[in-house]
Amino acid sequence: MRRMWKAAAGAALAVGAALAAPAAGAVDAVGVVEEGVEVDGERIDEWMQDRMGAHGIPGAAVAVVRGGEVVHLAGYGVADPEGTPVTPHTPFVIGSASKPFTAMVVRQLVQEGELSLQDRVEPYLSGLVEEMPAGFEDVTVGQLLNHTGGLGMEVGLAGTVEVHEGEDALDRRVAELLDQPLAREPGQEWEYSNAGAMLLAAVVEQVTGERFADQLRGRVFDPLQMSDSFASEEDPRAEALATGHWSWFGQWRASGLPYDNAGVAMGYIGSSAHDLARFLQAHLGHHDGPGVIPATAAEMAAGPVADTGWDFPLEGGYGLGWFVDDLGGEPVVSHSGSLGHFTAHLVMAPGADDLGVAVLSNASAFVASGHEGQYDLSLGLTRMLLDQDPEPTTASPLMTVVVPVACWALPVLLTVAAARFLLVTRRRYAGTVQASRRVWARLVALPAAAYLALGAVILTTVPLASARHFYPDAGWGLTVSAYLALSWAVLRTVLAATALTSATRKPGADTATGEHRSARRPQPVPLTR
């Protein structure tokens, strides 16, 4: 047994040692600084390069607006494995930072009288499903915008839903979402859920008769001259998309994850630092087009918000598509987004000379540094521009090395245990059948039950699909462990049962005890005088 543990530990540590060291190196900046409002562009570049190196992030882009002007635009590092430099026009998938775009389209329709925040959602979606979940008849447009529609966080989570293609991709996704029960009564509690944004996209399509991607183009991208942005994989602009990366034992690898056309409203808009600068400017009140921005950042900061209950920076309140909070006492409106292989963060401080910050990257530091570390680049940059301490976070090897190695140590242990059983323990079945019931309990039933329990616990308590999406090294290790444990429990039992059955059928064996009858014959008593 001791040798088994040593072998497993050695194999796991070998894997970790081979893959754990993150690559950093110099990160070059490609960008522009527009004249006007004074900003320390060199300090911004130094901050970005330092934090990218600390987390090993391959590529990033930043936009800073202030006083109605774009004061800094830059790209850093590489966009893809071929080494293409990131520029301010390189598009990234922006994750949940897509939700403010969805809210913007919905609120424009409300402003035009085509929708109301009090409208029930069910009439718009009833034609897409045969039966609505119980209680859904009370869900309103406003509740979906505010994450108070009773939908659970796990519903529609990236990595847990099938990626559909074709014109009806969103309709099929909506049918799947509405096949899930509500987590609670609508309008009662706040709970973040991707599902709400996708349902709103379907409502927009029903109201307008157009694809949601076309609505985004006509209502947001074109009016704001966001020339790099897209909302469909078929859009030619998507060809320039940066390659997303996920972490394998601390090393960033190209993910190859598919683009989700059905998930545009909740997380799959593609945009660049250049375009997001325009988006931020418009929300800070610096856009002349009528009706494009239903509410400015200043109005949202002063408006009613729902308490999220989250103890995360900038995310204490939520209102109509945006988080509302303060940073060091400065009111801010923001939204972050991460898909595991891309990260985006939009931050606006309207009271600080209309400061706006957008940071994009083709990786996520969440894996190494938790929620704050995920937005280390953007939070620190915003604090710096507000004359606050940047408070950089430190990457930890816990999630990048220790946990993944431990997850893969499980299948290593199971493999060693299986080999030991096949090479050593099975011989005992072939060599003796004494006390067969005790042998069965000790060597077969109890270990099989333990393996079954291990596999069942992993499958029922760990969201494996989501884990494989956001933490692929640990997620796949746990997945392999679960199915290997279940398979070995069954195979071990079959092999043991076969061995015991064969042994009890040997000539001279007692079928009740498995003991050879010759062992019970009376032995001759020596004659004595």
C-alpha positions as CSV (number, residue, x, y, z in Angstrom):
1,M,0.0,0.0,0.0
2,R,2.8,2.4,0.9
3,R,4.5,1.7,-2.5
4,M,1.2,2.5,-4.2
5,W,1.0,5.9,-2.6
6,K,4.6,6.6,-3.4
7,A,4.1,5.7,-7.0
8,A,1.0,7.8,-7.3
9,A,2.6,10.8,-5.6
10,G,5.6,10.5,-7.8
11,A,3.6,10.5,-11.0
12,A,1.5,13.4,-9.9
13,L,4.5,15.5,-8.9
14,A,6.2,14.7,-12.2
15,V,3.2,16.0,-14.1
16,G,3.1,19.2,-12.0
17,A,6.8,19.8,-12.3
18,A,6.8,19.4,-16.1
19,L,3.9,21.8,-16.7
20,A,3.7,24.2,-13.8
21,A,6.1,27.0,-14.6
22,P,4.2,29.9,-16.3
23,A,5.8,31.6,-19.2
24,A,6.0,35.4,-19.0
25,G,8.7,37.4,-20.8
26,A,8.4,40.9,-22.2
27,V,5.0,42.2,-23.2
28,D,5.1,44.8,-26.0
29,A,2.5,47.6,-26.2
30,V,0.9,48.7,-29.5
31,G,-1.3,51.7,-29.1
32,V,-2.2,55.4,-29.3
33,V,-2.6,58.2,-26.8
34,E,-4.8,61.0,-27.9
35,E,-4.0,64.5,-26.9
36,G,-6.3,66.4,-24.6
37,V,-7.0,65.3,-21.0
38,E,-3.7,64.5,-19.3
39,V,-3.1,60.9,-18.5
40,D,0.2,59.1,-17.7
41,G,0.3,56.6,-20.6
42,E,3.6,55.2,-19.7
43,R,2.4,54.3,-16.2
44,I,-0.6,52.6,-17.7
45,D,1.6,50.5,-20.0
46,E,3.9,49.6,-17.1
47,W,1.0,48.5,-15.0
48,M,-0.5,46.3,-17.8
49,Q,2.9,44.8,-18.7
50,D,3.7,44.0,-15.1
51,R,0.4,42.4,-14.3
52,M,0.3,40.4,-17.5
53,G,3.7,39.1,-16.7
54,A,2.7,38.2,-13.1
55,H,-0.2,36.1,-14.4
56,G,1.4,34.9,-17.7
57,I,-1.4,36.3,-19.7
58,P,-0.7,36.1,-23.5
59,G,-2.5,39.2,-24.7
60,A,-4.5,42.1,-23.6
61,A,-5.9,45.5,-24.7
62,V,-6.9,48.6,-22.8
63,A,-9.0,51.7,-23.4
64,V,-9.2,54.7,-21.1
65,V,-11.6,57.6,-21.6
66,R,-11.9,60.7,-19.6
67,G,-13.6,64.1,-20.0
68,G,-15.3,62.9,-23.1
69,E,-12.1,61.9,-24.8
70,V,-10.3,58.7,-25.5
71,V,-7.0,59.3,-23.7
72,H,-5.3,55.9,-24.0
73,L,-5.7,52.9,-26.3
74,A,-3.2,50.1,-26.4
75,G,-2.7,46.4,-27.1
76,Y,-0.2,44.2,-25.4
77,G,1.3,40.8,-26.1
78,V,0.0,38.3,-28.7
79,A,-3.5,37.5,-29.9
80,D,-2.9,33.9,-31.1
81,P,-0.3,31.1,-31.1
82,E,1.1,32.5,-34.3
83,G,2.3,35.6,-32.4
84,T,0.0,38.2,-34.0
85,P,0.4,41.4,-31.9
86,V,-2.7,42.6,-30.1
87,T,-3.8,46.1,-31.2
88,P,-6.6,48.4,-30.1
89,H,-8.7,46.9,-32.9
90,T,-8.2,43.2,-32.0
91,P,-11.6,41.8,-31.0
92,F,-12.0,39.6,-27.9
93,V,-15.1,37.8,-26.7
94,I,-16.2,39.9,-23.7
95,G,-18.1,37.4,-21.7
96,S,-20.8,38.7,-19.3
97,A,-19.9,42.3,-20.3
98,S,-22.2,41.5,-23.1
99,K,-25.2,41.9,-20.7
100,P,-25.1,45.7,-20.7
101,F,-25.5,45.5,-24.5
102,T,-28.5,43.3,-24.1
103,A,-29.9,45.7,-21.6
104,M,-29.3,48.6,-23.9
105,V,-31.3,47.0,-26.7
106,V,-34.2,46.1,-24.4
107,R,-34.3,49.6,-22.8
108,Q,-34.4,51.2,-26.3
109,L,-37.4,49.1,-27.1
110,V,-39.0,50.2,-23.8
111,Q,-38.2,53.8,-24.6
112,E,-39.9,53.4,-28.0
113,G,-43.0,51.9,-26.4
114,E,-42.5,48.5,-28.0
115,L,-41.9,46.9,-24.5
116,S,-42.4,47.6,-20.9
117,L,-40.3,46.6,-17.9
118,Q,-43.6,45.3,-16.4
119,D,-44.5,43.1,-19.4
120,R,-44.7,39.4,-18.6
121,V,-42.2,37.4,-20.6
122,E,-44.4,34.3,-21.1
123,P,-46.5,35.6,-24.0
124,Y,-43.4,36.3,-26.0
125,L,-41.9,32.9,-25.5
126,S,-44.9,30.6,-25.3
127,G,-44.6,29.6,-28.9
128,L,-41.1,28.2,-28.4
129,V,-42.0,25.6,-25.8
130,E,-44.9,23.2,-25.1
131,E,-45.0,24.0,-21.4
132,M,-43.6,26.8,-19.2
133,P,-42.0,26.0,-15.8
134,A,-44.2,26.5,-12.8
135,G,-44.3,30.2,-11.8
136,F,-42.8,31.5,-15.0
137,E,-46.1,33.2,-15.9
138,D,-45.2,35.9,-13.3
139,V,-41.7,36.7,-14.7
140,T,-41.3,40.2,-16.2
141,V,-38.9,41.9,-18.5
142,G,-37.6,44.1,-15.7
143,Q,-37.0,41.1,-13.4
144,L,-34.8,39.4,-16.1
145,L,-32.8,42.6,-16.5
146,N,-32.3,42.7,-12.8
147,H,-31.6,39.0,-12.1
148,T,-34.7,38.8,-9.9
149,G,-36.7,36.5,-12.2
150,G,-36.3,33.4,-10.1
151,L,-33.7,31.7,-12.4
152,G,-30.8,29.8,-10.8
153,M,-27.2,30.7,-11.4
154,E,-26.5,27.2,-12.7
155,V,-29.1,27.5,-15.5
156,G,-27.4,28.5,-18.7
157,L,-23.9,28.6,-17.2
158,A,-21.2,28.5,-19.9
159,G,-19.9,25.0,-20.4
160,T,-23.1,23.4,-19.2
161,V,-25.3,24.0,-22.3
162,E,-25.1,22.5,-25.8
163,V,-23.6,24.8,-28.4
164,H,-26.1,25.1,-31.2
165,E,-25.6,26.2,-34.8
166,G,-28.0,27.6,-37.4
167,E,-30.7,30.2,-37.5
168,D,-32.8,28.6,-34.8
169,A,-29.9,28.2,-32.3
170,L,-31.4,30.7,-29.8
171,D,-34.9,29.1,-30.1
172,R,-33.4,25.7,-29.2
173,R,-31.4,27.2,-26.3
174,V,-34.6,28.9,-24.9
175,A,-36.5,25.6,-25.1
176,E,-33.7,24.0,-23.0
177,L,-33.6,26.8,-20.5
178,L,-37.4,26.7,-20.0
179,D,-37.2,23.0,-19.4
180,Q,-35.6,23.8,-16.1
181,P,-37.6,24.7,-13.0
182,L,-37.4,28.1,-11.4
183,A,-35.1,28.3,-8.4
184,R,-37.5,30.5,-6.4
185,E,-40.5,32.8,-6.7
186,P,-40.0,35.6,-9.2
187,G,-39.3,39.0,-7.9
188,Q,-38.2,37.9,-4.4
189,E,-34.5,37.5,-4.4
190,W,-31.5,38.5,-6.6
191,E,-29.5,35.7,-8.2
192,Y,-27.2,36.1,-11.1
193,S,-28.2,34.0,-14.1
194,N,-27.0,33.9,-17.7
195,A,-30.4,32.4,-18.7
196,G,-32.2,35.8,-18.2
197,A,-30.1,37.5,-20.9
198,M,-30.8,34.8,-23.4
199,L,-34.5,34.8,-22.7
200,L,-34.5,38.6,-23.2
201,A,-32.7,38.1,-26.6
202,A,-35.6,35.8,-27.6
203,V,-38.1,38.4,-26.5
204,V,-36.3,41.0,-28.6
205,E,-36.5,38.7,-31.6
206,Q,-40.3,38.2,-31.1
207,V,-41.0,41.9,-30.7
208,T,-38.9,43.1,-33.7
209,G,-39.1,40.1,-36.0
210,E,-35.3,40.3,-36.5
211,R,-32.3,38.3,-35.2
212,F,-30.9,39.6,-32.0
213,A,-27.5,40.0,-33.7
214,D,-29.0,42.3,-36.3
215,Q,-30.6,44.3,-33.5
216,L,-27.3,44.8,-31.9
217,R,-25.8,45.8,-35.2
218,G,-28.5,48.4,-35.9
219,R,-29.1,49.7,-32.5
220,V,-25.6,49.7,-30.9
221,F,-22.6,48.8,-33.1
222,D,-23.4,51.0,-36.1
223,P,-24.7,54.1,-34.2
224,L,-21.6,54.1,-32.0
225,Q,-19.3,53.3,-34.9
226,M,-18.1,50.1,-33.3
227,S,-16.5,48.8,-36.5
228,D,-14.7,45.8,-34.9
229,S,-17.6,44.4,-33.0
230,F,-19.7,41.4,-33.9
231,A,-22.5,39.2,-32.6
232,S,-22.3,36.2,-34.8
233,E,-19.6,33.7,-35.8
234,E,-20.7,34.3,-39.4
235,D,-19.8,38.0,-39.3
236,P,-16.6,38.6,-41.3
237,R,-15.3,40.7,-38.3
238,A,-15.1,37.4,-36.3
239,E,-12.2,36.2,-38.4
240,A,-9.9,38.6,-36.5
241,L,-10.9,37.3,-33.1
242,A,-8.1,36.7,-30.7
243,T,-7.5,33.1,-29.6
244,G,-8.8,32.4,-26.1
245,H,-6.5,30.5,-23.6
246,W,-7.2,28.4,-20.6
247,S,-4.9,27.1,-17.9
248,W,-3.4,23.6,-17.8
249,F,-1.2,23.2,-14.8
250,G,-0.3,26.9,-14.8
251,Q,0.4,27.1,-18.5
252,W,-1.9,29.0,-20.9
253,R,-3.0,26.8,-23.8
254,A,-5.1,27.8,-26.8
255,S,-8.6,26.6,-25.8
256,G,-10.3,25.8,-29.0
257,L,-13.7,26.3,-27.3
258,P,-16.5,26.9,-29.8
259,Y,-18.3,30.3,-30.3
260,D,-21.8,30.1,-29.0
261,N,-24.2,32.0,-31.3
262,A,-27.1,31.2,-29.0
263,G,-25.2,32.8,-26.1
264,V,-24.5,36.2,-27.6
265,A,-26.8,38.1,-25.2
266,M,-25.2,36.6,-22.1
267,G,-21.5,36.4,-23.0
268,Y,-20.5,36.0,-26.7
269,I,-20.3,39.5,-28.1
270,G,-16.9,40.2,-29.7
271,S,-15.4,43.7,-29.4
272,S,-12.2,45.6,-29.3
273,A,-10.6,48.2,-27.0
274,H,-11.3,50.8,-29.7
275,D,-15.0,50.0,-29.9
276,L,-15.5,49.7,-26.1
277,A,-14.0,53.1,-25.7
278,R,-16.9,54.4,-27.8
279,F,-19.4,52.3,-25.8
280,L,-18.1,53.8,-22.5
281,Q,-18.1,57.4,-23.9
282,A,-21.7,57.0,-24.9
283,H,-22.7,55.8,-21.5
284,L,-20.8,58.7,-19.9
285,G,-23.0,61.1,-21.8
286,H,-20.7,61.9,-24.7
287,H,-22.7,60.8,-27.7
288,D,-25.0,63.0,-29.8
289,G,-27.2,60.4,-31.3
290,P,-30.8,60.6,-29.9
291,G,-32.2,57.6,-28.1
292,V,-29.1,55.4,-28.4
293,I,-28.3,55.5,-24.6
294,P,-31.5,55.1,-22.6
295,A,-29.7,55.9,-19.3
296,T,-26.2,57.3,-18.6
297,A,-23.8,55.9,-16.0
298,A,-24.5,58.9,-13.7
299,E,-28.2,58.1,-13.8
300,M,-27.6,54.4,-13.2
301,A,-25.3,55.2,-10.3
302,A,-28.1,57.3,-8.7
303,G,-30.9,54.9,-9.5
304,P,-32.4,52.0,-7.5
305,V,-30.4,48.8,-7.4
306,A,-30.8,45.3,-6.0
307,D,-28.5,44.1,-3.3
308,T,-26.4,41.3,-4.7
309,G,-25.1,40.0,-1.4
310,W,-21.7,39.6,-3.1
311,D,-18.5,40.5,-1.3
312,F,-16.7,41.2,-4.5
313,P,-15.2,44.5,-5.6
314,L,-17.6,46.7,-7.6
315,E,-20.4,44.2,-7.5
316,G,-22.5,45.0,-4.4
317,G,-25.5,46.2,-6.3
318,Y,-27.2,45.6,-9.7
319,G,-29.6,47.5,-11.7
320,L,-30.9,47.0,-15.3
321,G,-27.8,45.4,-16.8
322,W,-25.0,47.0,-14.7
323,F,-23.3,46.5,-11.3
324,V,-23.4,49.6,-9.2
325,D,-21.0,50.1,-6.2
326,D,-18.2,52.3,-5.1
327,L,-14.4,51.9,-5.3
328,G,-12.6,53.6,-2.5
329,G,-15.6,55.9,-2.0
330,E,-16.0,56.7,-5.6
331,P,-19.3,55.7,-7.2
332,V,-18.8,53.3,-10.1
333,V,-20.9,51.5,-12.7
334,S,-19.3,48.4,-14.1
335,H,-19.7,44.9,-15.6
336,S,-17.2,42.1,-15.8
337,G,-17.1,39.0,-18.0
338,S,-15.1,35.8,-18.1
339,L,-15.6,32.7,-20.1
340,G,-12.5,31.0,-18.7
341,H,-10.5,31.7,-21.8
342,F,-11.4,35.4,-22.2
343,T,-11.8,38.2,-19.7
344,A,-13.3,41.6,-20.0
345,H,-14.1,44.4,-17.6
346,L,-15.9,47.7,-18.2
347,V,-15.7,50.3,-15.4
348,M,-17.1,53.9,-15.3
349,A,-16.7,56.5,-12.6
350,P,-19.0,59.4,-13.8
351,G,-18.0,61.6,-10.8
352,A,-14.3,61.4,-11.6
353,D,-14.3,63.5,-14.8
354,D,-16.3,60.8,-16.6
355,L,-13.6,58.2,-16.3
356,G,-14.1,55.0,-18.2
357,V,-11.8,51.9,-18.3
358,A,-12.1,48.8,-20.5
359,V,-9.6,45.9,-20.2
360,L,-9.7,42.8,-22.4
361,S,-7.5,39.7,-22.2
362,N,-7.4,36.3,-24.0
363,A,-7.0,34.4,-20.7
364,S,-8.4,34.6,-17.1
365,A,-6.4,35.2,-14.0
366,F,-9.4,33.9,-12.0
367,V,-7.9,30.4,-12.0
368,A,-4.8,31.6,-10.1
369,S,-6.0,34.5,-8.0
370,G,-9.7,34.2,-7.4
371,H,-12.4,36.7,-8.2
372,E,-10.3,39.8,-7.4
373,G,-7.3,38.4,-9.4
374,Q,-9.5,37.8,-12.4
375,Y,-9.8,41.5,-12.8
376,D,-6.4,42.4,-11.3
377,L,-5.5,44.4,-14.4
378,S,-8.7,46.4,-14.6
379,L,-9.3,47.0,-10.9
380,G,-5.7,48.1,-10.3
381,L,-5.7,50.4,-13.3
382,T,-9.0,52.0,-12.2
383,R,-7.7,52.5,-8.7
384,M,-4.5,54.0,-10.1
385,L,-6.5,56.5,-12.3
386,L,-8.5,57.4,-9.3
387,D,-5.3,58.2,-7.4
388,Q,-5.8,55.2,-5.1
389,D,-3.4,52.3,-4.3
390,P,-3.7,49.8,-7.1
391,E,-3.6,46.8,-4.7
392,P,-2.2,44.2,-7.1
393,T,-3.1,40.6,-6.4
394,T,-0.6,37.7,-6.1
395,A,-1.1,34.6,-8.2
396,S,-1.3,31.5,-6.1
397,P,-0.2,28.0,-7.3
398,L,-3.1,26.4,-5.4
399,M,-5.5,26.4,-8.3
400,T,-3.0,26.3,-11.1
401,V,-0.8,23.4,-9.8
402,V,-1.8,21.9,-6.4
403,V,-5.5,21.3,-7.1
404,P,-5.1,20.0,-10.7
405,V,-2.2,17.7,-9.6
406,A,-4.4,16.4,-6.8
407,C,-7.3,15.8,-9.2
408,W,-5.1,13.8,-11.5
409,A,-3.5,12.0,-8.6
410,L,-6.9,10.3,-8.1
411,P,-6.9,8.4,-11.4
412,V,-3.3,7.6,-10.8
413,L,-4.1,6.1,-7.4
414,L,-7.0,4.2,-8.9
415,T,-4.8,2.8,-11.7
416,V,-2.1,1.7,-9.2
417,A,-4.8,0.1,-7.0
418,A,-6.2,-1.7,-10.1
419,A,-2.7,-3.0,-11.1
420,R,-2.0,-4.1,-7.5
421,F,-5.3,-6.0,-7.5
422,L,-4.7,-7.7,-10.8
423,L,-1.1,-8.6,-10.1
424,V,-1.3,-9.5,-6.4
425,T,-4.7,-9.8,-4.8
426,R,-6.3,-12.0,-7.6
427,R,-3.7,-14.7,-6.9
428,R,-5.1,-15.1,-3.4
429,Y,-8.5,-16.0,-5.0
430,A,-6.7,-18.6,-7.2
431,G,-4.6,-20.0,-4.4
432,T,-7.1,-20.3,-1.6
433,V,-10.8,-20.2,-1.0
434,Q,-10.7,-20.4,2.8
435,A,-13.2,-18.3,4.7
436,S,-14.7,-17.1,1.4
437,R,-17.4,-14.9,3.0
438,R,-14.8,-12.9,5.0
439,V,-12.6,-12.7,1.9
440,W,-15.5,-11.4,-0.1
441,A,-16.3,-8.7,2.4
442,R,-12.7,-7.6,3.0
443,L,-11.3,-7.7,-0.5
444,V,-14.3,-7.2,-2.7
445,A,-17.5,-5.7,-1.3
446,L,-16.0,-3.0,0.9
447,P,-13.5,-1.7,-1.7
448,A,-16.1,-1.9,-4.5
449,A,-18.5,0.1,-2.3
450,A,-15.8,2.7,-1.6
451,Y,-15.0,3.1,-5.4
452,L,-18.7,3.4,-6.2
453,A,-19.1,6.0,-3.5
454,L,-16.2,8.0,-4.8
455,G,-17.5,8.1,-8.3
456,A,-21.0,8.9,-7.2
457,V,-19.9,11.8,-4.9
458,I,-17.9,13.4,-7.7
459,L,-20.7,13.1,-10.3
460,T,-23.4,14.4,-8.0
461,T,-21.6,17.2,-6.1
462,V,-19.1,18.6,-8.6
463,P,-20.5,20.6,-11.7
464,L,-18.1,18.7,-14.0
465,A,-19.2,20.4,-17.2
466,S,-18.6,23.8,-15.8
467,A,-15.3,22.7,-14.2
468,R,-14.1,21.4,-17.5
469,H,-14.9,24.7,-19.1
470,F,-13.3,27.0,-16.5
471,Y,-10.7,24.7,-14.9
472,P,-10.0,22.1,-17.7
473,D,-7.0,20.5,-16.0
474,A,-8.8,19.9,-12.6
475,G,-12.2,19.3,-14.3
476,W,-11.0,16.6,-16.6
477,G,-9.0,15.0,-13.8
478,L,-12.2,14.7,-11.7
479,T,-14.2,13.5,-14.7
480,V,-11.6,10.7,-15.4
481,S,-11.5,9.9,-11.7
482,A,-15.3,9.5,-11.4
483,Y,-15.8,7.2,-14.4
484,L,-12.6,5.2,-13.6
485,A,-13.8,4.7,-10.0
486,L,-17.2,3.5,-11.2
487,S,-15.8,1.3,-13.9
488,W,-13.2,-0.3,-11.6
489,A,-15.8,-1.0,-8.9
490,V,-17.8,-3.0,-11.4
491,L,-14.8,-4.7,-13.0
492,R,-13.2,-5.6,-9.7
493,T,-16.5,-7.2,-8.5
494,V,-16.9,-9.2,-11.7
495,L,-13.3,-10.4,-11.5
496,A,-13.5,-11.4,-7.9
497,A,-16.9,-13.1,-8.3
498,T,-15.5,-15.1,-11.2
499,A,-12.4,-16.1,-9.3
500,L,-14.4,-17.2,-6.2
501,T,-17.0,-19.1,-8.3
502,S,-14.2,-20.9,-10.2
503,A,-12.5,-21.8,-6.9
504,T,-15.6,-23.2,-5.3
505,R,-16.2,-25.4,-8.3
506,K,-12.9,-27.2,-7.9
507,P,-13.1,-31.0,-7.2
508,G,-13.3,-31.6,-3.5
509,A,-14.4,-28.0,-2.6
510,D,-17.3,-27.5,-0.2
511,T,-19.8,-25.3,-2.1
512,A,-21.1,-23.9,1.2
513,T,-17.8,-22.7,2.7
514,G,-15.4,-23.0,-0.1
515,E,-13.2,-25.2,2.1
516,H,-11.7,-28.3,0.7
517,R,-13.3,-31.4,2.3
518,S,-10.0,-33.1,2.9
519,A,-9.3,-30.4,5.5
520,R,-12.2,-31.8,7.6
521,R,-11.3,-35.6,7.4
522,P,-10.4,-37.1,10.7
523,Q,-6.7,-37.8,10.8
524,P,-5.5,-41.2,11.8
525,V,-4.7,-41.5,15.5
526,P,-1.4,-43.1,16.2
527,L,-1.6,-46.3,18.1
528,T,-0.2,-46.2,21.6
529,R,0.5,-48.9,24.0
